[in-house]
Amino acid sequence: MILRNFITGVVTALLLLAATPALSVQTEYSADQLVSLMAVAMRSTNYRGTLTYEHGGTLETLQVTHWVDEGREFEHYLHLSGPEQQLSRSGGSLGCKTLGSHLLRGGALQSPDGAILHLSEHYQFYTRGYARIAGRKAIVIQLLPKDDARLGITLAVDTESALLVKAVVSSSSRVLERLQFVSLDIDPQLDEDERKSLVIAAGKVAPTCGSPEPESRIPWAASWIPSGFVRASAQWTDADGFVETYTDGVNSFSVFIKPAGAGEELKPNRIAHRGATLIALTTQQIAGELLHITLVGELPQNTAQQVLVSVRPLATTTTPAANESEIDVESENVN
């Protein structure tokens, strides 16, 4: 999940507006400008590398290949340690526009209540000097949240390509996970068979940029969302039920709401953690209907609990009182 959110979600689900200018160590960029350059580079650059993913005392090693072919993005992840696993993905057209991309590139959005949302209102950007990552010089950028409703992230951006080469996600002073390239090949020479295999494998996975579910077909909604987050998508599937995804441009989370089957009963609430990704599950009786509600994403636990208890039928959504924000849960770590 976190690989999707921070490698293929936060930075590869971004808007390509122009060709990526090369960074120069002699040129002074602000931290937010560097993030914008990185957003474009991660979409438009062909690269292959090996990265490590650390979370909860576990270290995983993966190979990632990113390829752009005729205006479409393709990615492939291969686990090099542990059980054999592969993940392929197509991001669709490079022109695919998302709310996260707009915010991360410095744009502003208007929320349903009329408030103007801007990334800088919720994060403080800092440039922290240089580091050497995967044998390459990188600029270190820190995004510190201005409230306790979101997580912080430190990024290292390659000075030549503007590619993200390291990401550290933290809550207060505690590191939740670390992604870091140990080798990186920019514009690798893939033979025709390799390129075809990327297209074929990714073609089996639906692109991440699509049309949202029509408002009239949305049966339930979270009536409380932390400030600065906006709904990026909403859809219904037989497997997952109704799914809402929210983003503030840096962090994101999804809420899954599915009616319980015949004869099902209330189940204990549970929360699990995998690095920076929180998975919270609850069963609630809402307007006479038993619903299984799951939240998956990068949120502090208290914030996630407030979102879960706020789910209401869409026609009667109201902001929950402060004392409704507590859920008794069984908590665990997922390695």
N, C-alpha and C positions, 0 to 999 in steps of 0.2 A: 504493500500500500504506500509506504513512504517513498519508495522509488518513483512511483507514479506521481506522487504529489510534489516532490521536490526536484526530480529530474525531468519527468514527462508531464508533470502537472503545472508546477509553478513557473517553470522556465520554457517548456516546450509547448504549452498551451497559450502562447503569447502571440500578439499581432505583429506580422512582418509588414512594416511600412516602407522600408528603404533598405538599400544595400548596407552591410555592416562596415562602418569605418574602422580601420585598424587603430588600435590604441598605441600610444607612444608614451614611453616613460618620461619624456620631457614635457608632455602636455598635461596640464592640470585639469582634471575633471572632478566635478562634485560627486559625492557618493550616489545621489539619486540618478545623475547622468550615467554613471558607470553601470548601475542596475538596468537602465534602459538599453544601453549598448549590449549588455549581456543577454537581455531578453531577445533581441533581434538575432544575435549570433547563434544562440542555442537552437533557433528555428532554421536558420539558413545555411549553416556550416555542416559539411560532411566530416565526420570524425569517427574514430574507433579507439577505445581505450579500456584499460582495466581499472576498476575502482573497488575500494573497500567500503563496507557498510557496517558500522559499529552501533550496537544498541543492546542495552541490558546485559552487558558482559559478554555478548556474542559478537563474533567477527565473521562476516561473510565477504566473499570475493566474487565479483561479477565482471563479465566482459560486456560492454555496450557498443553497439554500432548504430550510428545515426546517418541516414542517407536521404538526400533530396533528389527526386527523379521526376522531371517534367512538372514541377510545381507542387508535387505531393511529398509529404514527409513520411519516412518509415523508420522504425526503431526495432532493435532486437536486443534482448537481454539474455545472457547465458550464465547460470550459476557455475562457478568454477570450484566451489567448495560445498560440502554437504550433499544432500540428495540432488540428483540431476533435475534441473528445472530450466525451462525456457519461457520467455514472454516476448511476443511480437505485438507491435502496435502501429496503426496508421493514424496520423493526426489529420488526415484529409488535406485539403488545400492550404498552402501557406497563407492565403488570404482569409482563412477562417478567423473571424473576429470573436473575442471573448471579453467578458467584463474584467476578468483578472488581468488580461493583457492591457486593457485600457487604463486601469488603475496603476499598474506597475510601470507603465510608460509615462506617468505623470498626468494622465487625464483625470477628469472629475465626473462623477455620476450623481444623479438625483435619486434619492430614496423615495419609497412610496409616500412617506410623510412630508416630502418636500425638502428635506435636508440635503445639502450638497456634500457629497462624500469625496474625500481626497486622501490618498495614501499617507501623505505627510501629516495629516491630522491625528493619525494613530500610531505612527512609527517615527522615531528619531533616527536619521541617517548619519553615520560617522565613517570617515576613512581612517583606517588603522595602520597604514604603512604597507610594507611589502613582505612577502613570504616566498619561499621556493617550494613549489608543489609539482611533483612528477617531473622534476628537472627543469621546470619552467618558472619564470618570474611572474608573480601574481600580486594584484592589489587586493588588500583585505578590506571588506566593507561590513559594518555592523548595523543591523536594523533592530533597534530597541523599542519594544512596545511602550506606549505611553499609559497603558492601563493594564489590569490583570486579566483581561478577557482574551488575550492572545499570547502566542509564543514568540520569542525572539529568535533571530537567525543571524549567523555570521557567514559571509560569503567570501570566497577567494576567486578573483576574476583574472584570467590569463591576460597579460599585458599585450600580447601580440594578436590574439584571435578574439578576445573578449568572451571566450568560453568560460563557463563556470567549472572550476577545477576542485572546489571544496565547499561543503556546506555543513555548518554545525548548528543544530537546533537546540535551544536551551529554554528552561523555565526557571526564572530567577537566576541563581548561580549554578544550577545543576544542568549538566549536559545530558540531553535525552538521546541524541544520536549524532553520528558523524559520517558523512559521505565524502570520500576523497579519492581522486584519481591517483594511481601510482604509475601509470604510463598513459600517454596520450599521443595518438597519431592523427594529425589534421590533414584532411583531404586524402585519405588512404586510397590506394589503388585496388578497388574491388573488381574481380573478373566478372564476366557476364553471368555466370552461374550463381555467384554470390548475390549479385543485384537482383536476379530473378527470384531467388529464394526469399529475400527480404520482402519483395512485393507480394509473393504468394502467401507467406506466413502472415503478414500484416493484413492481407485481404480477408482473412478469416475473422478478423476482429473489427467491430464497428468503429468508425472514426469517432473521436471524442467531441467533435464540433457538430452539433445537430440542432434541429428546431425544438424549442421547448413545448411541453404539453400545453394545449389551449387552456386558458384560465377556467373555462366552464367545466372542464373534466377533472379539476383538482378537488378531491373530496375533503382532504384535511390539510392543515398547515401548522407549522410552529408559529405561535403568536408572539413569541419573544425571540429576537435574534440580537446578538451583541452588536453594539454600535459600530458602524463602518463596514459590516458585512452586507452583501447584496446577493439576491438569488441569481445564480448563473444559469441554472437549468432546472427543469421539472419534467418528469416523465413517469409513465406507468408501464410496468412489465409484469407478466404473470409470475415470474420467479421472485421478484423483490417487492412487488406492490408499488406504491407511490414513492418516488425518490425525488427529494429536493437537494440541490447542491448550492452551497453558499461560498463566497470568497470575499476577502478584503484585498486581494491582489497578491498577498504573501501566503497567508494561511487559508485553508479551505476545509469544509466538512460537508458531509452528506447525511440527510435524515431519511431513513427507510421506514415506511408505515404500511403495514400489511394486516388485513383482517385475519383474526384467528380462525382456524378451521372448526368444523362442527365437533363438539365435545371437548375442545381444548379448554384448559383452565389457566388461571393466573400463574405465572412462573416467577421465581426469584429474580430480582434485578441484579445485573452483573456489570462490572467494568473491568476491562483488560487493557493492557498497554503493550504496544510493540514499538519501542523507540519513542518517537514523538507522536505516533498515531494512537489515539484513544478509541476504544470500541466499547460503547455503552449500550446495554440491552435492557428493556423494560417491557412489561405487559400492563396495559391500562384499560380500564372500562371507561369509554368516552361516549357520551350520548347514547348509552344503551348498547354499544358495540365494543367487543373485546378486540384490542389492537396490539400487535407486536410492533414495538418502536425501537429502532436501532440507530445510533449515531456513530459515524466513523469519520475521523479526521483529526486535524491538529488544533485541539482546544485544551485549555486547562480543565481539570475535572469539574470544578464548581460551575464553570461556564456551560459545560456540556449538560450538566444536570438541569440547569435552568431552561435550556432549550428543550430537553426531553419532556419536562412536566408542562410545557406551554402548548403542546399539541392540542388542537381543537378542530371540530368541524369548521370548514372554511366560513360558513355563513354566520358563525357565532364566535369567531376568534376574539379573544380579549387578552390584554396584558395580565399575566399572573401576578398575584400579590407576592411580596417578598418572602412570606413564610411558605410559599408553595415550591420554593426552589430547592428543597432538600429531598433526596432520594436515598434510602438505605440500600447499599449495594455490597455485593461481594467483589472485592478487588483482587486482580491478579496481573502478573506480567506474562506476556506471550513472547517467547524467544524464537 
